[in-house]
Amino acid sequence: MAIAVNGGGSSGRRRSYGSGALSEINVTPFVDVVLVLLIIFMMTAHVMEFGIEVDVPKTKEVKGSTKDLAVINITRDGNPYLNDKPINIHDLGQVLQTRYRGQAVYVRADKGVVWDVVAQVLSELREAKITVNMVTQPEDSADKRGR
């Protein structure tokens, strides 16, 4: 879109020397920036899901809860965490009895973790007489059709 300067009349006598002023907005840099931001967002969005990466095994059904629960996370390298904070396995019973008296504890272990670490955590919880629930991930409907 061009804009005529000096009245803009169509006189046959006037001649345009050089190019007239253009008042178009160049949106190409704006589109480039928006696309770069979109790509960055798409690449980092999946990282913000959980603070600790634990790949749990899949099962058929999981029930939801809205209570603040005690969750023990065991990472692939065998490090135990109590609600996203590192904890010593031998302190689990005492800490859970003081902070979560009478509540069940949820154990969320990576499917690639060495079983010895999970057994030690379960043994400590059993000695403290704490009810334990294991956390699993539901199977997707696509996985069921593929079998």
C-alpha positions as CSV (number, residue, x, y, z in Angstrom):
1,M,0.0,0.0,0.0
2,A,1.5,3.3,-1.1
3,I,0.5,6.7,0.0
4,A,0.8,9.7,-2.3
5,V,2.5,12.8,-0.9
6,N,1.5,16.5,-1.6
7,G,-2.2,16.2,-2.1
8,G,-2.3,13.0,-4.0
9,G,-4.1,14.4,-7.0
10,S,-3.7,12.8,-10.4
11,S,-2.3,15.7,-12.4
12,G,-0.8,14.8,-15.7
13,R,1.9,17.4,-15.2
14,R,3.4,16.0,-12.1
15,R,6.1,13.4,-12.3
16,S,7.2,11.2,-9.5
17,Y,11.0,11.4,-9.1
18,G,12.2,8.5,-7.0
19,S,10.0,6.3,-5.0
20,G,7.2,7.6,-2.7
21,A,7.0,7.0,1.0
22,L,5.6,3.6,2.0
23,S,3.7,3.2,5.3
24,E,3.5,-0.6,5.4
25,I,4.4,-2.4,8.6
26,N,7.0,-5.1,8.1
27,V,5.7,-8.1,10.2
28,T,8.5,-10.5,9.2
29,P,10.7,-9.8,12.2
30,F,7.7,-10.1,14.5
31,V,6.7,-13.5,13.0
32,D,10.2,-14.7,13.3
33,V,10.4,-13.8,17.0
34,V,7.0,-15.4,17.7
35,L,8.0,-18.6,16.0
36,V,11.3,-18.8,18.0
37,L,9.4,-18.3,21.2
38,L,6.8,-21.0,20.2
39,I,9.6,-23.5,19.5
40,I,11.3,-22.7,22.9
41,F,8.0,-23.1,24.7
42,M,7.3,-26.4,23.0
43,M,10.7,-27.7,23.9
44,T,10.6,-26.7,27.6
45,A,7.0,-27.4,28.4
46,H,7.4,-31.1,29.1
47,V,10.3,-30.4,31.5
48,M,8.0,-28.4,33.9
49,E,5.7,-31.4,34.6
50,F,7.6,-32.8,37.7
51,G,10.7,-31.8,39.6
52,I,12.1,-35.3,39.8
53,E,12.2,-37.7,36.9
54,V,10.7,-41.0,37.9
55,D,9.4,-43.4,35.2
56,V,6.8,-45.6,37.1
57,P,5.4,-48.9,35.7
58,K,2.0,-48.9,34.1
59,T,-1.2,-50.5,35.5
60,K,-4.8,-50.5,34.6
61,E,-6.4,-48.2,37.2
62,V,-5.4,-45.3,39.4
63,K,-7.7,-43.5,41.9
64,G,-7.1,-39.8,42.5
65,S,-6.9,-37.9,45.8
66,T,-6.8,-34.2,46.8
67,K,-5.1,-34.6,50.2
68,D,-1.5,-33.6,51.0
69,L,0.2,-37.0,51.0
70,A,3.5,-38.3,52.0
71,V,5.2,-39.5,48.8
72,I,8.6,-41.3,48.7
73,N,10.2,-40.9,45.3
74,I,13.0,-43.3,44.4
75,T,15.0,-42.2,41.3
76,R,16.6,-44.5,38.7
77,D,20.0,-44.1,40.4
78,G,18.4,-45.2,43.8
79,N,18.2,-41.9,45.6
80,P,15.1,-41.6,47.9
81,Y,13.2,-38.4,48.2
82,L,10.4,-37.4,50.6
83,N,8.2,-35.0,48.8
84,D,11.0,-33.7,46.5
85,K,13.6,-33.4,49.3
86,P,16.4,-35.9,49.7
87,I,16.2,-38.2,52.7
88,N,18.2,-40.9,54.3
89,I,16.6,-44.4,54.1
90,H,17.2,-45.0,57.8
91,D,15.4,-41.8,58.8
92,L,12.2,-42.5,56.9
93,G,10.3,-44.2,59.7
94,Q,11.0,-41.5,62.3
95,V,10.3,-38.6,60.0
96,L,7.1,-40.1,58.6
97,Q,5.7,-40.9,62.1
98,T,6.3,-37.3,63.3
99,R,5.1,-35.4,60.2
100,Y,2.4,-37.8,58.8
101,R,1.1,-39.5,61.9
102,G,-1.4,-42.2,60.9
103,Q,-1.3,-41.5,57.1
104,A,-0.5,-44.0,54.5
105,V,2.8,-43.4,52.5
106,Y,3.0,-43.6,48.7
107,V,6.1,-45.1,47.2
108,R,6.8,-43.9,43.7
109,A,9.8,-45.8,42.3
110,D,11.3,-45.7,38.8
111,K,10.8,-48.9,36.9
112,G,14.6,-49.1,36.2
113,V,15.7,-48.8,39.9
114,V,17.5,-51.7,41.5
115,W,15.1,-53.7,43.6
116,D,17.4,-53.7,46.6
117,V,16.8,-50.0,47.3
118,V,13.0,-50.4,47.1
119,A,13.2,-53.4,49.4
120,Q,15.2,-51.4,52.0
121,V,12.7,-48.5,51.9
122,L,9.8,-51.0,52.3
123,S,11.6,-52.7,55.2
124,E,12.1,-49.4,57.0
125,L,8.4,-48.5,56.5
126,R,7.3,-51.9,57.8
127,E,9.5,-51.6,60.9
128,A,7.8,-48.2,61.6
129,K,4.4,-49.8,61.1
130,I,3.4,-47.4,58.3
131,T,0.9,-48.4,55.6
132,V,2.5,-48.4,52.2
133,N,0.9,-47.8,48.8
134,M,2.8,-48.3,45.5
135,V,2.3,-45.7,42.8
136,T,1.9,-46.9,39.2
137,Q,0.9,-45.2,35.9
138,P,-2.2,-46.3,34.0
139,E,-1.8,-47.9,30.7
140,D,-2.9,-45.9,27.7
141,S,-5.7,-47.1,25.5
142,A,-3.3,-47.1,22.6
143,D,-1.0,-49.6,24.4
144,K,-4.0,-52.0,24.8
145,R,-4.9,-51.9,21.1
146,G,-1.3,-52.6,20.1
147,R,-1.1,-55.9,21.9
